[in-house]
Amino acid sequence: MKITFPHMGNIYLGAKALFDGLGVDYIIPPQNSKSALEIGSLYSPEEMCIPFKIMIGNYIQAIEQGADTIIIPGSCGPCRFGEYCEMQMILLKKLGYNLDFIVIDAPTDIGIKELYNRILKVSSVSNKPKYKKIKSLLYAVKVTNLIDEIEASSHNFAGYEKINGECKNILNKCKEDAFKCSDPKEMIKILIYYKEKINHVSIDINKEPLKIALIGEIYTVIEPFANMYIEDKLMSYGVSTKRHLTPSWWIKNTALLPTKLNSLNIKRSAKNYLSLNIGGHAMECIGEAVLAHDEGYDGAIQIFPMGCMPEIVSKSILPNISKDKDFPIMSLVVDEMTGEAGYVTRIEAFVDLLERRRNNVLSRSWCWFSKHWFSSIRQ
């Protein structure tokens, strides 16, 4: 068995730590690029969304390097992502590839016993003792949590940094050094070192950067290539960003699904606008938009792939939130035909809008203060 998996943000680091710990043979596909998208677009149905096409590109690139087993996370609710594994198996079989798919789905959908059997498929090829297998899993979760924390701090501090680009450089070096590790314990040490480093980056506490929340469909929000590296672009503009959806959030959310204690703050925030789970991460999108406003963010950007029905529903609800809370929200739709020039222009225009809006608010506040201050002096 030679395992592979699709790219989605930093998930490859957690997977690498797991398979290195288990001593299992694996192939990590090349980082997502135009090449992977072109391969996926060539063989996928035209109407399929960009995550599907990039994943097919990942698989074929990994298969060419010898992979024969694919691990893929399952869906959440009535979203066509839940059919990806079946569709991808059929598609790859027609292309002449004989592969084994292991779908890691929520226990509420497939049952704890079935989930255990699927995990056993992977662990059974490892000759490590049981306690080391459990340790490897815990190391992988630790790696995933750490890299998500480092990334979140980098995106937040980018708006306050004294040296432009320092946070981005630290983050990129962190990923590069972590990827070189073949020992999960060593990877954790490196990540802890970079966590300390990013938390001690030189910042200007007097800065008041724009703060933007990134919301939407989980793959296009997490995967940099799919969203055209929007977080890197916003870091370069000196904007602080935040997103709730991360691989570590997905692990925690999936584990808590049977208890219905998952993402309670998001559910509460979304309740007045979307009280039912309609599939995908529509409820998270709505809840995160409300939370972003409540947490004092200047605006939010929704990102989703062309044809994503849950996010289309979310997009129709977001204007109500924007109007009710006087909170700017922009929606960006991505597919393989999206042009970067127009995409960047929209982002820059939105940032400019938020800056002008803030300046207008400050101007009105100053006028109000001046008027009342002079009135009190006259009296």
N, C-alpha and C positions, 0 to 999 in steps of 0.2 A: 504494500500500500504506500503510495506517494501522494500526500494530501496537498490540496491547494484551496484557496478561498478568494472571494472578490475583495478588492480594495474598498475601504470606506473610512476615510480619514486616517486616524492613527491606530486602527484596529490591528494592523499588521504587526505592530510592536508587541501587543498582548498575545497575539497568536504565535509569534516567534518565540516568546518566552515560554509559552505552554508546550510547544512541540520540542523545543530544545530541552526542557525539563523532563519530558516524557521519553526523549530519545527516539522520536518518531521522524521518519523521513518526510520532508515537505518541500514544496516549491512556492516561493513568494513571487507572484507575477510582477513584471516591471511596473514602476509607478504609473498611474493613469496618465495618459497622454493622447495626443491626436491619433497616434497609431492604433491604440486600443479602441478608441471610438470609431475609427474607420473600419476596423475589422468587425466590430460588433454591428455597425450600421449596414455592412455589406450582407450579413447573414440573417439579421433580425427582421421581423415584419416592420414595414415602414411606420405603422401607427403606434408601435411600442415606444415607451418613454425612454429617456436618456439613461437612467440607471440600468435598465435591462440591457441596453446596447453596450454600455461600458463593461458590464459584468461578462457578457459573452466574449468581448475582447480580452478580458482578464483570463477567462478560462482557456481560450484557444492559445494565448501566449504561454500559459502555464503547461498546457497539454503538450505543446511543442518541446517543452523542456523535460517531459516525462511524467507529468502528473496524471493520476488515474482515479482519484477520489476528490470530490468537491464538497466542502462544508459551506452551508449557506444559512443565515438566520431566517427564521420564519416570519410571517406577517403579523400584523396586529389588527384583527377585526376584518370586516368585509372590504378588503382592498385587493386589487389584482396582484399585488406583490405576493399574496398568498399562493398564487398559481405559478409564480416564477419558476419554482423548481420543476414542476411538471412540464411546463412549456420549454424550459431550457434543456431538460432531458430529451424531449422529443426532437428539438431542433438539433442538438449535438449528435443524437443518434442518426438523424438523416444525413448529417455531414460525415458519418462514418466513425464517430468516436464512441467507444464503449466505456462508459464511466459509471461510477457509483456516487450517488448524491446522499449526503447526510444532512437532513434539515433539522436545525436546532430551533424548535418552536416552543411556545409557552406551554407549561404543563396544563393550563386550563383548556387548551385546544387538543392536545394529544394524550394527556394523562402523564402522571409522574413515572409510571412503569415504562411507557414507551419512550419518554425522554431519557430515562436511565439506559434503556437498551441502545439508543442511538449514540449516547456518550460512550457506552461500553465498546461500540464499534471502533472508536478511536483509541481508547485506552488499552484495549485488548492486544493491540499490536506492539505495545510497549512492554519491555521485559523488566521494567522497574517495579519494586515492591509497592504494595497498595498505599502505604503512608507517603511514599515519594510522589506517587501520582496525585494524591490529594494536595501535597505541598506545591506541586507544579501548577495545579489549578489556582491555588491561592496566590502564588507568585504572579501568574498571568493577570489575575484581577487587580493585584497591587500595582503592576506595571500600567495597566489601563487607567486606573484611578490617578496615578502620579502624572502620566503624560497629559491627561485631561486637565489636571490642576495647573500644570506648568503652562499649558496652552491658554487656559482661561486668564491666568495672571498676566501673561504676555500681551494678550489682546486688551486687557484692562489698562495696564501700565503704559501702553503705547501712546496714550493720550497725554501722559504726564512726564514722559522721559525727557531728560535734559539733552541727551545725545540722540539725534534722530536715527532710527533704525536699529538701536541697540537691542531692544526687545526681540525684534524679528531675527536678528543675527544669533542671539542666544538660543532662541527656540529652534532655529534651523540646525545649529551646532549640536543641540541636545538630541534631536532626532537622529542626526548623522552618527553620533557617538553611541547612542543606544542601539542602533541597528547593527553596529559592528560586533556587539556582544553575542557570545554563544552560550553564556551562562546566565540564567534568569536572576540569580542573586547579584551578580556583577552589574546587570542592567538596572536593577533596583537601586544599587549604590550610586550609579551614574545619574539616575533620574533624581534621587534625593539631593545630590550635589547641585544639579541644575535648578532644582526647586528653590534651594537656598540662594543660588546666584540670581535668579529672576526676582526673588523677593527682596533683594538688596540692590537692585538696579537704581541708579541715580534718578530721582524724580523731582519735579518742581511742584510742590504742594499748592502753589499759588495759581497754577494753571486751572482753567475750567473748560476742559475739552468737551466737544459734543459726545454724547453717549447714545449709541444706536444698538438696538436689540435685533438679532437675526432670528427669524422664525420661519416656519414652513415645513416642507416635506423632509423627513430625516436624512435621506441620502444626499440630496442636493444641498442641504444645510451643512452637513458634516464633511462631504468630500470636496476638497479644494478645486480639483480639476473641473468638477461638474458645475460649480458656481463661479468659475473663472477667477479663483483666488480672491474672492471679494474681501475676506478678512485681511489679507496682505495689503490690498489696495487701501482699505480704510486705515490700517496701521500707518501706511505711508502718508496719509492725509492728516495724521495726528488725531484720529478719532478712537475713542474707547468703545469696544464692542463686547457683547455678551450673548451667549446662546445656551439655552437649557439642554438642548438635544446633543448628547455626546455618547460615545460607546459605553462609558461607565454608567451614565444615566439609563441607557437601554438595559444593561445587565441588572441594575437595581430594580428598575420598573418591571421587567419581566419576572424577576424572582418574587416580587410582591403581588403580582397579578392575582394569584389564588386567594389572597387575603383581602383583596379590594382596598388595600391601604397604599396603593401606588399613586404617586403624584397628586396627593390630596390638595395641595395649594393650587395646582393648575386646574383641577376639576372645580374647585370653589370659584376660582376667578372666571372660568368659562361658563359657569352655570346660567347666568342671565342672558347669554347669547347663543350657547349651544350646550344643551343639557344631556344630549344623547351621543353615544359613540357611533359615528357614521363610517368609521374605518380610517386607515392610515393614521396620521397624526393631526387630524383636523382639530380635535379638542385641544391638543397641546398648543397648536398654532394660535387659537383664539385665547386660551388661558394665558399664554406667554405675552400676547399683545396687551392684555389688561394688566398683567404683572409689571410689564415694562413701564407702562404709564405710572402705576402706583409706586414704582421704585425710582421715579424721577428721571427716566430716560427721555431724550429729546425726540426720539422717533423710532420706528421699527421698519425693517425690510423683510418682506415675505419672499421666499425663494421656493419655487416648485417646478417640476418638469411638465412640459406640454402634455396635456391630456390627463393629468392626475385629478380624478374626480373629487376625492376628499378636499384637496386644496382649492379646487374651483369653488366648492361650497364655502370654504373658509374665506376665499377672496370676496365672495358676495356679502359676507357678514362683516368683514373688517371695516368697510366704510361707515357702518353704524357705530362701531367702537370709536373710530376716528372723530366722528361728528359729536358723539355723546361726551367724549373726554377731551376734545380739542387736542388730538394727538395725531401727528402726521404718520401715515403708514404708506409705504410704496410696495407694490408687488412686481416681482421679476420672474418671468417665465423663461425657462431654458430648454433648449434641445440642440441637436447636432448642427442646426442651421443658424444658431444665435451668433450674431456678429459682435466681436469684442468691442469695436469702436462705439457702437450704439449703446452697448451695455454699460461701458465706462462713462459715457456721456450722461446717462440716466442717473448713475450713482453720484457723479460729481454735481449734477443739478440738484439732487436731493440733499446732499451735504450743504450746498450753497443755500438752499431754501431754509434748512434748519438754522444755519448761521444768521441769515437775515431775520428769521422769526425771533430768534433769541435777542438780537440787537433791537428789534422793534419793541419787544417786551420790556427790555431794560430802559429804552427811551421813554416808553409810556410810564414806567414806574418812576423814572427820574422827574418827568413832568408833573406827575401826581404829587410826589414828595415836595418839589419846589413850590407848587401852587399852595399846598397846605402849610408849608413852612413860612412862606412870605405872609400868608393870611394871618398866621398866629403872631408874627412879629408886629403887623399893623394893629392888631388888637391889643 
